[in-house]
């Protein structure tokens, strides 16, 4: 893969599901950081009637 279009990209922030890409990222010379979503582990939320919750 040619990263010459993005010469300043050095670090990738990914979700927990992409943690298996560490080998690919390191072979491209990139650092991979797995971040947690702010709502990770939340089973449900209370939303006032008439409000649309976009998850």
Secondary structure, DSSP 4 states (H G I P E B T S, - for coil): ---GGGTT--EEEE-GGGGGGHHHHHHTT-EEEE---TTTT-------TT-----
